[in-house]
Amino acid sequence: MKKFIALLRGINVSGQKKIKMSDLKLLFEDLGFENVKTYIQSGNVIFSSKEKSVKKLESKISLGIKNKYRFDVPVLVINPDEIEYVLKNNPFIKKKKATEKLYVTFLADIPSSEKIEKLETKNYSPEEYIIDGKFIFLFFPKGAGKAKLNNNLFENKLKLTATSRNWNTIKTLLELVNAY
């Protein structure tokens, strides 16, 4: 059994696509996953599976949610090594930026250089971002609430599914994965 983290995009936001975490845990168990643990209402699920293909896991979870709740939810599945990489390689930590203003956007795949170049044609100051493979490190000096560099922008510009988490959530997810 291998450990994974599922990051669901856009559930329980502004009253949209509501899923109780206790129900989500049961759904994951019904899908055959083990050691299922949820973390906060924004759709973070730690689980174990014999399946090793991230794409197959994402499809299985998305279809399970669609069948049970009748709405689509983009799902990104990552492994603990990816969380460790993000925590060790955040360039904004090295620049001594305030951790409460740090976020990471997880992408479904590595964006094409052409799409990145188009994104880079606009200035989003004072917000900052650095793309590193499937991860976008973000610094929001005025907070994330009205940030221009949001999931919708990245999905539109990079043509990839994107979901973001704050720095504390990312740290806690790794702690929870390592706890069992």
Summary of the structure (lengths in Angstrom):
residues: 180
radius of gyration: 16.1
end to end distance: 12.2
largest distance: 45.8
contacts: 527
relative contact order: 0.18
helix: 39%
strand: 26%
